[in-house]
């Protein structure tokens, strides 16, 4: 007997949350190619070095004091002696990794995925007394999902004032936590639905250099652990976390939701590894400033132009980054603090033109008040770069006009650290050693380096995390 046509109808496509849950649950450590695991360990190394360097700054200690006031626990904090509850330690570790805005960026997704994925994987794996391989596999799962969910929006979150690192990080981290908790695919799908109501991240910090951006990755991890734990106990969340009428993209992107490509959320999942498209930062500033900063650095070393010779400076940037690093122009020309400076094309360009570099010392209070830098920053204007290929590249061009009529220009179409101009694993190790030695000894830096690069041989994630604290 023939079945009715209704019974022969094609089953509806499952929600994205279910597809991502299946991937997060099923992926085995052995399924992950060796080169992916190796790169992942170097991304982790980079993040841990930055976290240690952040402990040398006032913002880290003020934040830790606040977290300690909320209650002590048994979870370590990277590079510090305090012990906090699971969620607060994840929040604090994410804060430290993102604290200097020196951490990695998945370029197509425009997201600092390690800053949320690593603290969550570290904390939950240690809490559950799992192995280094468990930790590493969960981190890679989170990175792959965060990258794809960020890419779906095609840069739209920044245009409407949301920080995808905080928003997207919550969903990816809910899958990290759920995987490490041993949750079923159904529970993992539910955790993403719950994450929809606790994910957050505003770009308002761009107006005055507020510290809130530093908070976003760790908050994503803490919120994700909450979502996963609720789902594990049967709490019900919505199914269409992403593509629903009030799902992530429709509710946060407004008219930019029309440009979303939902196929990117699962494209190549488990076969094409987005971790290879994660860019390491060569400069401690927003990735959007790097092209122009490097162009200015090139002009300094090529032409040796003096500041008094400069009449004006034009900086060309992708139109999608103007709101982040160029506006309001008056604020960008006179950054209120180090964080403001890290998101300023005028300041980074002026510093690189004058000194031929832009490093952590450029963020010191004395440098922020340097009359020569500020005078040159006042001459920097920003324009949209018609040749930009954002978000594939974070390009930048600087054009210096001198009082005698010369025009000195240089373009960095492919920014350093991008997929087509990558920073090697050896370069990452060198950056790690430099960052570590701002706060600790060479011997200690070498010890941590060796532990991280041997992560997949670690038997106890709790002992590994403990070794990263200053009590070790």
N, C-alpha and C positions, 0 to 999 in steps of 0.2 A: 504494500500500500504506500502510495506517495504521501510524503508529509506535507502539511499545509505550508504555503509560501512563508508565512510568519515564522514558522519553526526553522526554516532554512535561511532566515535572514542572518547576515553577518553580525557577530557579536560586537557590541560597541567597544571602541578602543579604551583600555584601562586608563585611569587617571595617571598623570605623571608621577604622583607620589607613590603609586603602587609599583610602577616600573623602576623607579629609583630605589625603592625599598627592596625589590627583588635583587637588584645588582649589589646593594650594600650587604645583603644577607648572604648571597651566594659566593661572592668573590673569595677565593682562597689565596693564601700567601704565595703558593707555588704558581698561581695563575699570573702573577705580576712579573714582567720581564726583569732581568737582572739590572739592565741599564736604568729602568724606572726606579727600582729600589735604591740604586746607588745615587741617582740624582736627588731622590727624596731625602736621603740621609744628609746630603750636602745642603739642601734647603733648610733642614732642621738645624744643622750646624750654624748656618748663617743667622737664623732666628735666635738661637741661644746666645750667640756672641753679642747680638744687639741687646738682648734682654739684660745681660751682664753690664754692658756699657750704660744702659739706662739707669742702673742703680746708683750711678755717680751724680745724678741730677736731683734737684729739689722736688720736682714733680713726683718722682717715685716714692720718696719718703713721706710726703704729705698724703699720698694715696694709700700707702701701706698703713699709716697711722689710722686712717679712717676705717680700713678693712679690719684692723686689729680691734678697734672699738666695737665692731659688730660681733666679735666673738672669736676665740681661739679654736684651733682644730689640730689635725695631725698631718695635714697636707703641706709639703714644702713650697717655698717661693723661690724661683730661680735667682741665684746670686745673693739671697738675703737669708737671715736667720729665723724669720718668723714662721709660724705654722698656723694655717687657717683651715676653715672648713673646705670641703671639696669645691663647692661653687665659688666661694670667695677666692680660693687659690687659683682657680681657672681664670677668674676675672682679673686678678692681679698679674698673673703670668702673661695674659694677653695684652694687658696694659703695658708691661715692660717690653714685650716684643715689638709693639707698635709705637712705643713711646718716642722714639727719635725719628719716626717716619723714614726709616732706613731699611725696612723689611721688603720682602719680595712682592711682586705684582703679577697676577695673571693678566696678560695684556688684552686679549679679546674680551675677557670678562670684566676688566677694569676693577679688580678686586684683590685685596691683600688677604689671600686665603690662608696662608700659613699662620697668621697672627691669631686666628680663631681655631683653626683645625688642630694645630699642635698643642696648645694648652688643654683643649678638650681631650685629645687622645692621651696626653701625658697624665692628666688628672684621673680620668676614668680607668685607664689601664692600671695605674698604681692602686687606685681604690679597690679594684676588682682582683688585684694580685695576679695580673696576667703577665705575659712575656713581652720581650722587646719586639718579637715578630708580630704579636697581636697588636701592639701599639703602632708599629710601622704600617701594617696593612690597613688599619682603621684610618690612620692619617692620610694614606694615599686614596682611600675611598672618599674621604671628605674633600680632598683637593680636587679630585676628578669631578665630583658633583658640584662643588662650589663654582668651579671654572665654567661649567656648562650652564648652570642657572644664571650666572652673571652675564654670559655671552648672549643669552636669549634677549636681553633688554637692549643690546647694541648701544650701550653708553647712555641710555635714557634716564637712569636713576639720577645721575649727576645734574641733568638738565632741570629736574623738578625738585632738587634739594634733598635727596636721600642719599645716604652713604651705603653703597652696596656691600661693603665689607661687613657692616653690622646686620643689614637685612638678610642678605644671602647666607652669610656665615651661620646664622641661627638654624637654617634648614639643613645645611651640610653637617653641622655639628650635632644636630638631633640624630642623624644617621650614624655618625661616629659613636656617640654615646650609646645609642640603641644596639649597635652591632657589638660593642664591648660588653654591654649588659646581657647579651645573648637573646635579644628579643626576636620574635617572629616577624616575617615580612608584613603581616597585617598590623602588628604593633608599630613597626617602623613607619608604615604609611600613616597611621594615626598620629604618631609623633610629629610628622611634618604638618599635619593639619593643625595641631596645637601650636606649633611654632609660628604659624601665621598670625596668631594673636599676641605673641610676645616678642616678635622681631622688631628691631628699631634701629635708628641711626640717622640723625639730622646733620646737614652740612652748614648749619648756622654758625658753627665755629669759624667759618671762613671770614666772618665780618670783623672779628676782633682777636683771633688767635686763641680762642678758648681751648681748654684741655679736653673737651668732650669727645673729640675724635679718637683720642687715645683709649677711651673707655669702650668703644664699640666692639672690637674683636672679643675681648674677654667677656663682655656682657652677652654677646652672641653665644659664647660657650656655656655660660651659667644659665641662660634662658633655655638653651637646647637641652641641657641636663635635666632641667625642670620638666620640659615637654616630654622627653623620653621616659622619665620616671612616671609621670602621670599616665602616659600611654601603656606602660608596663603593668600598671595597676587597673587597667580597664577604662580609663578616662576616654571619653569620646570626642574626637575632633572632626572637622569637616573633611570630606574626601578630596574635593577639587581645590587643593591648597594653592595651586599655581594658575590653572586655566579657568577657574570658576568666575562667576559674574562679579564677585568681590574677592577674587583670589589675589595673590601677590602682585601680579603685573597690572591687572585692571585697577586695583585699588591704589597703587602707588605711582603709576606712570601717567595717568590722565591721557591726553591725546597721543603721547609717545607709546602707549600700549599697542597702537596700530602697527608699529614697526617691528614688534616682537616676532621672533622666529622660534616657535616652540620645539621644532624639530632639533634645534641645537642642544636641547636638554639631554637628549639620549644619543645623539649622533656619535658613532664610533665608541660608545661606552663599553669598556672592557677590551678594546682592540687598538684604538687610537688614544694615546696617553697625553692628556693635556698638561701634565706636569712638566713636559718638555717645553711648553710655551710660557712657563713662569719665568719672569725676568728678575734678575738680581740687581739691586740698586748699586750703582757705583758712587752715587752722591747722596748725602743725608738730607733729602728734600723730596717734595712731591714729584713723582715720576714725570708729571706733565711739564716740569721746569727743566728737565735734564737736557733736552735737545738744545735749547737756547743757552743754558749754562755752559755746555760743552762748546757751542759755537763761539761764545764770548771768550772762553778759555783759549781757543785756537787763535782768535784775533789778537789776544794779549801776547801770546808767544810768537806769532808770526810777524806782527807789525810793531810791537813795543810802543804802542800809542799811549801818550800821557793823558791823564784825565782833563787837564786844562786845554788840551788840543781838541777835545770832543765837543761838538756843537749839539748833536742829537743822536739818539739810539732808537732804532726801530726793531722790535722783536716780533717775529711772525710765528704764530701758533695755530694749531687746529681750532676751528670755531667751537668745537665741543668742550674745550678746556678753558675758554675765556672766563666764564663765570667763576671757575675755581681758582685760577692763578693770576688773573688780570683785573678783577673787579672786587670792590670799588678801587679805582686806580689811585686815589689819594691815600688810602690805607696801605695799598701794596707798595707805594713809594716810601712810606715811613712805617715799617712793621712795628707793632706794639711790643712784640716779644719774639722769642725764637721760633715758636710754632707759626706765628704769622709770617715770619721770614721764610719758612720752608715752603710756603704756598704763594710766594711772590716772585713773579718774573722780573720786575724791576730790581729787587734786591739781589736775587741770585745772579742776574746778568751783570749788575754793577760790581758785585764782589769778584766775579770771575774776570771781568775786564781789568779791574785794578790789580788783582793779586794772582791771576792765572790759575786759580783753583777755587773749589768750594767744598770745604770739609767741616767737620764738627766744630772746629775753632771759629768758623764763621757765625755760629749760633751763640757765641758767648756775649754777655751783656755789653761789654766794651765795644765789640765789633758792631753790634746793632746800633750803637750811638756814634759810630765813626762818621765825622762830618764829611769826609771825602767820599765814602760809600753812599751816604744819603744824598749828597749833592749830585752824584752821577745817576743815582736811581731816579732822581727827579727829572732827568732828561730822557728816561726810557718810556717809550710809548708802545702799546701792543696793537697788533693788527692781525686779522684773520689770514692764515696761510692758505691760498687757493690750491696749492699742490700737496697738501697734507693727505695722508692715507690713514687717518685715525679710524678705529683703534688699532689697526695693524702695527702702526708705528706712532710714537709720540715725538714727531719731528719738531724741529725748531730752526729758525734762521735769524741771525742778528746782522743788522746793517748799521754801521757807525759812520756818521757824517762829521768830518772835521771842519774847523773854522776856515781852513784854507781850501775847502771845496773837495777834498778827497772823500771817496766812498769805500769803506773797508767792509767786506761782508764775508760771511761763511755760513754754510747750511749743514745741518746734521739731519739728514732725511731719515736715516735709520738710527734710532737712539741706542746708545750702548746698553747692553743687557737684554735687548730684544731677541726674538727667536732667530732673526737673521744676522744678529751681531752679538752672540751670546757671551756671557762671562763664564769662564771655565770653572770646573771644580777646584782646580789649583788656585784660581783667583779667589774663589769663595773661602778657601782655607786661609789665604793671606788676609782677607778682610776680617775673618773671624779672629785671627790672632791679633790683629791690630785693635779690634774692638775690645777683646778680652783684656788686653794689657793696659787699657785705660783705667782698669779697676783692680787688676790682680796680677800675679807673677807669671813669668813665662812658663814655669814648671806647672802651675795650676792650669794655664791655658792649654798646654800640651796634654795634660791629663784629661780634661773635658773633651778636647778634640778626639782623642783616641776612644773615649767611651761612646761618643755620639756616632762615630764612623763604624763602631762595632755593635751598633744597636740591635741588629738582627741576631746577634749571638747572646743577648742579655736574657737571663732566665727569669728575672724578677723586675718588673717595671717600677715597683715601689722603690727598690734599691737604686735603680737608675735615676729616678727623679730626686731622691734624697741626695745623690752624689752631685746634683746640679746646684744645691743650696749651699750657702756659705758655712753651714754647720759642719759640712763634710770635712 
